[in-house]
Amino acid sequence: MILSELTQEMNLVDYSRPSAKHRKIATSFRDTSLKDILMLACSLLKELLAKPLNLQDQQQQSLAMHLLKLVLNCLNFDFIGNSADESADDLCTVQIPTNWRTIFLEPETLDLFFDLYHSLPPVLSQLALSCLVQFASARRSLFSNPERAKYLGNLIKGVKRILENPQGLSDPGNYHEFCRFLARLKTNYQLGELVMVKDYSEVIRLIANFTITSLQHWEFAPNSVHYLLTLWQRMVASVPFVKSTEPHLLDTYAPEITKAYITSRLESVPIVIRDGLEDPLDDTATVFQQLEQLCTVSRCEYEKTCALLVQLFDQNAQNYQKLLHSSSRNPLEITVQEGRLAWLVYLVGTVVGGRLTYTSTDEHDAIDGELSCRVFQLISLMDTQLPRSSNEKVELAILWFLDQFRKTYVGDQLQRTSKVYARMSEVLGIADDNHVLETFMAKIVTNLKCWGRCEPVISRTLQFLNDLSVGYILLKKLVKIDAVKFMLQNHTSKHFPFLGVNENYSLSDLRCRTTFYTALTRLLMVDLGEDEDEFENFMLPLTVAFETVTQLFNNSFKQEEAKRMLIGLARDLRGIAFALNTKTSYTMLFDWIYSSYLPILQRAVELWYREAACTTPILKLMAELLQNRSQRLNFDVSSPNGILLFREASKMICTYGNQILSLGTLSKDQVYPLKLKGISICYSALKSALCGNYVSFGVFKLYGDNHFDNVLQAFVKMLLSVSHSDLLQYRKLSQSYYPLLECLAQDHMSFITSLEPHVLMYILTSISEGLTALDTIVSSSCCASLDHIVTYLFKHIAREGKKPLRCREVSQDGQRLLHFMQQNPEVLQQMMSILMNTIIFEDCRNQWSVSRPLLGLILLNEKYFSELRASLINSQPDNKREVLDQCFRNLMEGVEQNLLVKNRDRFTQNMSVFRRDMADALRCEAATEASSLDMMS
């Protein structure tokens, strides 16, 4: 037990010490002790197995459990310091050290764990299987080709033995681990190697039968099916690359696997409905994952799969039509048939989408046409029943199919000669992609009209519309379709109920409106040009809505109704603004919104600042308006629009910032949604404005306009209300704050130098803490901000005494910053320690960014740098000190003392060599104590 806990502890990363130190300790433990521990555990397990097992003896069971856990911890050890992502379990390879080969080459090792599986009770046998999973994942390069073949043969022999005696697999734990074991076999070994194994034909038959049985018992351990489908997916995908003459037999068994999956899902429907069980279709993430795996398997002997689907689809569609026309109309039977049809539509979409992942032929395309005909006919049948009768699951399945068909047979690179349209033209009159697009748009309009109360269907429909609207060639085709023209002229709640603000709708349902207007505006943009009248006509429904809100504000003021309307309008306008990527079209929107409607949004933020559901979409709209994407905000030289837009943004940020601070202390679960989320959006908006290059900020001071100063003060007030830990804990907040700070340090150092000492200390501390962030966006922004500050300070010191009187004000700004640094020398010293520690001991993923501020810090703090250098060198053995000293001399080689900007590139080159040489020098001393740099930090 002690050894097991020790092994596990050695494998855990200790974030309180540098990662290099942790790796040294772990590597030393691996090289000196881990193999002996594994051998000891295996030896004790052999002794335990050699004696008669008394399963009632708790002491014996406890000993077996701890020994198996010890072996598992040894095999799970992070051998090379690159832990695999646990979410990618099927891709894991265990990097077994070369000196462990003898353990793995002994057949008795694998036999031991297979024997333990058969001898122990389920609570322990699943641990034995977990060990076998790791044994099956041993890196291929550990063996020579003959050794690997022999090792694989022993694994397959054990699989055969388990499948011939499957009693233990009735336990969910054993079953799950065995499925993982099978998946790892194909992950680590090629199909060409598997077919050469003795008894391959018998084993693949047993695995196929096991898979079929597992699929038929869909309610038992559903999470384990993923591994079985992974096995078959990878095997079928490998068929084109097999060079062996031995038969792989997948053409025999893969269709059986596909058939079992299809029939088992159809058979599950009446059971789920009758017994009120959890419907697998409700877990769309799992369904989509399984279908993605199945699409590869289904393409093996594709004709058999499609023949089965055609038969089942025709049978169930006919039964469904009979039920609809029946005088009794049994609702339960209709629901069962709709559930089966939903599964069949998903499956047809899956096999059609599989064309992209597998070599296809004209014959296969023709078969896809046969299948697609049936789904398009079902679409017509279902739509004729709307809105009287509907089924959400069938609609979601249809949207899945349409999206798969779009990806496969519709697009800018469409093959016009595709055989898929041959049968569709005969049956449906759909002769080419233009007709398909008409069908798509008709379905989209129908859904938006009839499914207004169903958020999942509306959301998926709008996502499908959004995907269609990407690509210029498709857009040119779409705008010619009558359904698209109808949408562009009638996007109101009268025609599309989801655009309404009924109190029965959840506020979260309004989010999909942004997607709708993004797609709609892309379609508008195709032929818009400079036609302002057409744009005004398009915006007319929003104009009417804003006028209604204005009346509510000025007269009867129904708060809830006005709030809902504004939330919807903000989401609509954000979608429109996102799609307007030209100066001409954006200017039309700005002229429409600026004087008439921005004041209404300002008032809404002032009134409802406590309600994030209202303020968040309005702030996001403002942030989108400030984005200078594709230079769309580069107004004409005679236009004041850039300054006017910034003034409105300043007002909104100041209003929100001042109001949100009045909320006081919030609980941990409320602080982000009610406060920090809004602050992060404000920071993102302000960063877009400062970096957009469409406002000359010097104008504000020149003409006595305080909007720029006010928004900077609001930035400071909001910042001081946030703790340093929250800045890094909430990703969206950190990814908006640090880039904003970088922008301020780059272009507005006079503002930073004018800050009160405690504010400046807060900002510098936030930079110091951000330097070690795992998020490279944050750490790189911190490095850039620090570089700008250090460069500003260095230039001030270099020019001190040389400035004429006219530059006295600038000199005073620099003097304030210099005085602060002299009063608080530990600030820059600490950041130098952090950067040096990162360069020498950490896995530095943004080396260039780190090098830029480091040179300035060294030149400003030469004495402290010498102390750090001496501290590191003296902490190493005597035989290493001369090498390390030479590394530091090489780091500063060619760097002139008083020339920061000129020396940066040279220093960056030196640092690359420095990191490599330091790593080589320190790597040899595996157990050496790490430097005291982190202590000095």
C-alpha positions, 0 to 999 in steps of 0.5 A, spaced: 500 500 500 505 504 501 509 503 495 502 504 491 501 510 494 508 512 493 508 511 485 502 514 485 504 520 488 511 520 484 506 521 478 502 527 480 505 534 478 506 538 484 505 545 481 508 548 487 515 547 484 518 548 477 516 542 472 523 541 471 524 539 478 518 535 478 521 531 472 528 530 475 525 527 481 520 523 477 525 520 472 530 518 478 524 514 481 523 511 474 530 509 473 532 507 480 526 504 483 520 503 479 522 497 475 524 493 481 517 495 484 513 492 478 517 486 479 516 485 486 508 486 485 508 481 479 512 476 484 507 477 490 501 476 485 505 469 482 505 467 489 498 469 491 496 465 485 500 459 486 496 458 493 489 456 493 485 462 493 480 463 499 475 468 496 472 469 503 478 471 506 478 479 506 486 479 508 487 475 502 482 480 497 485 486 500 493 484 499 491 482 491 487 489 490 493 493 493 498 489 489 494 490 482 493 497 484 501 497 485 502 494 478 497 499 475 500 505 478 507 502 475 504 502 468 500 508 468 506 512 470 508 518 466 514 515 463 516 521 459 513 527 462 507 527 457 501 525 460 496 523 455 489 527 455 484 522 459 479 524 454 483 521 448 483 514 452 483 510 445 489 514 443 494 512 449 500 509 448 504 507 454 512 509 453 515 503 457 522 504 458 527 499 454 530 496 460 523 493 462 523 489 455 525 482 459 518 483 463 514 484 457 517 479 453 516 473 458 510 470 456 508 468 463 507 476 465 501 476 460 499 469 463 499 471 470 494 477 469 489 473 464 489 467 470 488 473 475 482 475 471 479 468 471 481 466 478 479 473 482 472 476 483 469 481 479 471 487 484 479 485 483 478 481 476 477 488 473 483 491 476 487 485 472 483 487 466 486 494 467 493 492 467 492 488 461 489 494 457 496 498 459 500 491 457 496 492 450 498 499 449 506 498 450 509 502 445 511 498 438 518 500 438 519 496 445 519 490 441 523 487 434 518 485 429 518 477 431 518 479 438 512 484 437 508 478 433 509 473 439 507 478 444 501 480 440 499 472 439 499 472 447 494 478 447 490 474 442 490 468 445 488 471 452 482 474 448 480 468 445 480 465 452 476 470 455 471 470 449 470 462 450 469 463 457 465 470 457 461 469 464 466 474 467 463 479 462 457 479 465 460 484 470 459 491 468 466 493 470 469 487 467 465 488 461 468 496 460 475 494 461 475 488 456 472 493 451 477 498 452 482 492 451 480 490 445 480 498 442 487 498 445 489 492 440 487 495 434 490 502 436 497 499 437 497 494 432 496 494 425 491 490 421 496 486 417 499 484 424 493 482 427 491 477 421 497 474 421 496 471 428 494 464 429 487 463 430 485 470 427 479 467 424 476 464 430 478 470 434 475 475 429 469 471 429 468 471 437 469 479 437 464 480 432 459 475 436 461 479 442 460 486 439 453 484 436 451 481 443 453 488 446 449 492 441 443 488 442 443 489 449 443 496 448 441 498 455 447 494 458 453 499 459 452 503 454 458 507 455 462 501 453 460 501 446 464 506 444 470 502 444 467 496 440 465 501 435 472 504 435 475 497 434 471 496 428 472 503 425 479 503 425 479 496 422 475 497 417 479 504 415 485 500 415 483 495 409 485 499 404 492 499 407 493 491 408 498 488 404 498 481 407 494 475 403 491 473 409 483 474 409 481 479 414 474 477 414 471 484 415 467 484 409 464 478 412 463 481 419 462 488 418 456 488 415 453 484 421 456 489 426 452 495 422 446 490 422 446 489 429 447 496 431 441 498 426 436 493 428 438 494 436 436 501 435 430 500 432 428 495 437 429 499 443 424 504 441 418 500 443 421 498 450 423 505 451 416 508 450 413 502 454 417 502 460 419 510 460 426 509 460 431 514 458 431 515 450 438 514 447 436 519 442 436 524 448 443 524 449 445 527 442 453 527 443 453 520 444 449 518 438 453 523 434 459 520 436 457 513 435 454 514 428 461 518 426 464 511 428 458 507 424 459 511 418 466 508 416 464 501 418 457 501 414 461 503 408 464 496 408 460 492 403 456 498 402 450 495 398 448 490 404 448 496 409 443 500 404 439 494 402 437 493 409 436 500 410 431 501 404 428 495 407 427 497 414 425 504 411 420 502 407 417 498 412 416 503 417 414 508 413 408 504 410 406 502 417 407 510 419 402 512 413 397 506 415 397 509 422 396 516 420 390 514 416 387 509 421 380 511 424 383 509 431 390 513 430 393 509 436 398 515 439 402 510 442 403 506 436 404 513 432 410 515 437 413 508 436 413 509 429 416 516 429 422 514 434 424 508 429 423 513 423 428 518 427 433 512 428 433 511 420 433 518 418 439 519 423 442 512 420 441 514 412 444 521 414 450 517 417 451 513 411 451 518 406 456 522 410 460 516 410 462 518 403 467 523 405 471 518 409 471 512 405 473 511 397 466 512 393 464 510 387 458 512 382 454 506 384 455 508 391 452 515 389 446 512 386 445 508 392 445 514 396 440 517 392 435 511 393 436 512 400 436 520 400 429 520 396 426 516 402 428 521 407 426 527 402 419 524 401 418 523 409 420 530 410 414 532 405 409 527 409 411 530 416 411 537 414 404 536 411 402 534 418 404 541 421 402 544 426 397 539 428 402 534 429 409 534 430 415 530 433 421 533 435 426 527 435 424 526 427 425 533 426 432 533 429 434 527 425 432 530 419 436 536 420 442 531 421 440 528 415 440 535 411 446 537 414 450 531 412 447 531 405 449 538 404 457 536 406 457 531 401 453 533 395 452 540 396 457 546 396 462 550 392 466 544 389 460 540 388 461 534 382 455 536 378 455 529 375 454 526 381 449 519 380 446 521 387 441 526 383 439 520 378 434 517 382 432 523 386 430 526 379 426 521 377 422 520 384 422 527 386 424 532 380 430 534 384 435 534 378 441 538 381 444 542 387 439 548 385 433 544 386 436 541 393 437 548 395 430 550 394 428 544 398 433 546 404 430 553 404 423 550 404 424 546 410 428 552 413 422 556 412 417 551 414 421 550 421 421 557 423 414 558 422 411 552 425 417 550 430 417 557 434 416 554 441 421 548 440 428 551 442 432 545 440 429 545 433 429 552 431 437 552 434 439 546 429 435 549 423 438 556 424 445 553 425 443 549 418 441 556 415 448 559 418 452 553 415 449 554 408 450 562 408 458 561 408 461 561 401 460 566 396 458 561 390 452 558 394 450 565 397 449 567 389 445 561 388 441 562 395 438 569 393 435 567 387 430 562 391 423 565 392 424 562 400 430 566 401 426 572 398 421 571 402 425 571 409 429 577 407 422 581 406 418 578 412 423 577 418 417 578 423 414 575 429 408 574 424 411 569 420 417 567 424 414 566 431 421 565 434 422 572 433 416 574 438 417 576 445 412 572 448 413 571 456 412 564 455 419 564 451 425 563 455 430 569 455 435 564 453 431 562 447 432 569 444 440 567 443 438 563 436 436 570 433 443 572 433 445 566 428 438 568 424 440 575 423 447 573 421 445 568 416 440 573 413 444 579 413 450 575 409 444 573 404 442 581 404 449 583 402 450 579 396 446 584 392 446 590 397 451 594 394 450 601 396 442 601 395 440 604 402 433 604 400 434 596 400 437 596 407 432 601 410 427 596 408 430 590 411 431 594 417 424 596 417 421 590 422 427 592 427 425 600 426 418 598 428 420 594 434 425 600 437 419 605 436 415 601 440 420 600 445 421 608 445 413 609 446 414 604 452 419 608 455 416 614 454 408 612 456 406 606 459 412 603 460 411 596 461 418 594 464 418 586 462 415 587 455 420 593 453 426 589 456 424 582 452 424 587 446 431 590 447 434 583 449 431 581 442 433 587 438 440 587 441 441 580 439 438 581 432 443 587 431 449 583 433 448 578 428 447 584 423 453 587 425 457 581 425 455 580 417 457 587 415 464 586 413 464 592 408 465 600 410 459 601 405 454 596 409 457 598 416 456 605 415 449 604 413 448 600 420 451 606 423 447 611 420 441 607 422 442 606 429 447 612 432 442 618 433 436 614 434 437 608 438 443 608 441 440 612 447 435 607 448 440 602 449 444 606 454 438 607 458 437 600 458 443 599 461 442 604 466 436 601 468 437 594 468 444 593 470 442 588 475 440 583 470 445 580 466 440 577 461 439 584 459 446 587 459 450 582 456 447 582 449 447 590 449 454 590 451 456 584 446 452 588 441 457 594 443 463 590 443 461 588 436 460 595 433 467 597 435 470 591 432 474 594 426 473 587 422 476 588 415 477 595 416 470 596 416 470 602 421 475 606 417 470 612 415 472 617 410 477 623 412 471 628 413 467 623 417 466 624 425 463 617 426 469 613 429 469 619 434 462 619 435 462 611 436 467 611 441 463 616 445 457 612 445 461 606 447 465 610 453 458 612 455 455 605 456 462 602 459 462 608 464 454 607 466 455 600 466 462 600 470 459 605 475 452 602 476 455 595 477 460 597 483 454 599 487 452 591 487 457 590 493 459 583 495 456 578 491 457 570 493 462 566 489 456 563 484 454 570 483 460 574 482 461 571 475 454 572 471 452 578 475 459 582 475 465 579 472 462 577 465 459 584 464 466 587 466 470 582 461 465 584 455 467 591 457 474 590 457 473 586 450 470 592 447 475 597 450 480 593 447 477 593 440 476 601 440 483 602 442 486 598 437 482 599 432 486 605 429 479 609 427 480 614 433 485 619 434 485 619 442 489 625 442 483 629 439 479 628 446 484 632 450 485 637 445 478 639 445 477 638 452 472 632 451 473 627 457 470 621 454 477 618 453 479 619 460 472 617 463 472 610 460 480 609 462 477 611 469 472 606 469 477 601 467 481 602 473 475 602 478 472 595 475 479 593 475 480 594 483 473 591 484 476 584 482 481 580 485 487 577 482 485 570 483 479 572 479 483 575 473 486 568 472 481 564 474 475 566 469 478 565 462 474 570 458 476 575 463 483 574 463 483 573 455 480 580 455 483 584 461 490 582 459 490 584 451 487 590 453 492 592 458 497 590 453 494 595 448 494 601 454 502 599 455 503 600 448 500 606 446 497 610 452 503 609 457 502 616 459 495 614 462 499 608 466 504 613 469 499 617 471 496 612 476 496 612 483 501 608 486 496 602 489 493 602 482 500 601 479 502 596 484 495 592 482 497 592 475 504 590 475 502 584 480 497 582 475 502 582 470 507 578 475 502 573 476 500 572 469 507 571 466 506 564 469 499 562 466 498 556 462 494 560 457 499 563 452 494 568 450 495 571 457 502 570 458 504 573 452 500 579 453 503 579 460 510 579 456 508 584 451 505 589 457 512 588 461 516 589 455 512 596 453 513 598 460 520 596 461 522 599 454 519 606 456 522 606 463 529 604 459 528 610 454 527 615 460 533 613 463 537 613 457 534 620 455 534 623 462 538 630 462 538 631 454 530 633 454 529 640 452 524 644 456 518 642 451 519 635 453 518 636 460 511 634 461 513 627 458 519 627 462 515 628 468 511 622 466 517 618 466 520 620 472 513 618 476 514 611 473 522 611 475 520 614 482 515 608 483 520 603 481 525 606 485 521 605 491 519 598 489 525 595 486 522 588 488 517 588 483 521 588 477 526 583 480 520 578 482 518 578 474 525 577 472 526 571 477 519 569 474 522 569 467 529 566 468 525 561 472 521 560 466 526 560 461 531 555 464 526 550 468 519 550 464 516 548 458 516 555 455 511 555 449 512 562 448 519 563 448 520 569 443 515 573 447 519 572 454 525 574 451 523 581 449 522 584 456 527 580 459 533 583 456 530 590 458 529 587 465 536 585 465 539 592 463 535 595 468 537 590 474 544 588 472 546 587 480 540 583 481 541 579 475 548 577 477 545 575 484 540 570 480 546 568 476 550 566 482 545 563 486 543 558 480 551 556 479 552 555 486 546 551 487 549 546 482 555 541 483 562 543 482 563 540 475 557 543 472 559 550 474 564 552 469 559 550 464 553 554 467 557 560 467 559 559 460 552 559 458 550 565 462 556 569 458 554 566 451 547 569 453 549 576 453 554 576 448 554 581 443 549 585 447 551 592 448 549 595 455 545 601 453 542 599 447 535 596 448 531 596 442 538 594 437 540 588 441 533 585 442 533 580 436 541 578 438 538 577 445 532 573 442 537 568 438 542 568 444 536 565 449 534 560 444 542 557 445 542 559 452 535 554 453 538 548 449 545 549 453 542 550 460 537 544 459 543 539 456 547 541 462 542 540 468 539 534 465 545 530 467 544 531 474 537 527 475 536 528 482 539 535 483 536 540 487 532 545 483 535 552 483 533 557 489 530 562 483 523 560 485 524 561 492 527 568 490 521 569 486 
